[in-house]
Amino acid sequence: MNLFLMQKLVFYILQWLFRFRP
């Protein structure tokens, strides 16, 4: 498992969630 890839994915998901916040 690549830690860097996981970190990148988590960051992307967080950005996506913050974008669709009310």
Residue, then its C-alpha position, 0 to 999 in steps of 0.5 A: m500500500n502506498l502511503f502517499l497515494m492514500q494521503k492524496l486520496v484522503f485530501y481529494i475527498l476532504q476537498w470534495l466534501f468541503r466544496f459541497r458543504p452548505 
